[in-house]
Amino acid sequence: MAKVVFYRQCQLVKPIPTGEMRQVAWIPDKFATAGKEIRLREPDKSWNAGWIVAHVGRTKLAEADLPDFHQDSKAHLRASGDAETAAKRD
């Protein structure tokens, strides 16, 4: 049986020359430590280093229970009729 990996929702900050970038992400529990520097995997499989864990949420979810925002967004577009409107524009 495979080991269950748990995730926590964290606020991440990355310093840049003009200030900072912020994002919220579900990251593996073993990396979810405030002040820790982490790397994030990009869609092209490269690594984006320099992100600092600014805040760690209390909720812990198994990987199978993580929300799928892409599917949620597609379902919303279909339910609202916006998916058809976008198809007509193309």
PEWOLIN-V660412 format. One record per residue. RES is the residue in one letter. SS is DSSP state (H for helix, E for strand, L for the rest). Layout:
BEGIN
RES,SS  RES,SS
END
This chain:
BEGIN
M,L  A,L  K,L  V,L  V,L  F,E  Y,E  R,E  Q,E  C,E  Q,E  L,E  V,E  K,E  P,E  I,E  P,L  T,L  G,E  E,E  M,E  R,E  Q,E  V,E  A,E  W,E  I,E  P,E  D,H  K,H  F,H  A,L  T,L  A,L  G,L  K,L  E,E  I,E  R,E  L,E  R,E  E,L  P,L  D,L  K,L  S,L  W,E  N,E  A,E  G,E  W,E  I,E  V,E  A,E  H,E  V,E  G,E  R,E  T,E  K,E  L,E  A,E  E,H  A,H  D,H  L,L  P,L  D,L  F,H  H,H  Q,H  D,H  S,H  K,H  A,H  H,H  L,H  R,H  A,H  S,H  G,L  D,H  A,H  E,H  T,H  A,H  A,H  K,H  R,H  D,L
END
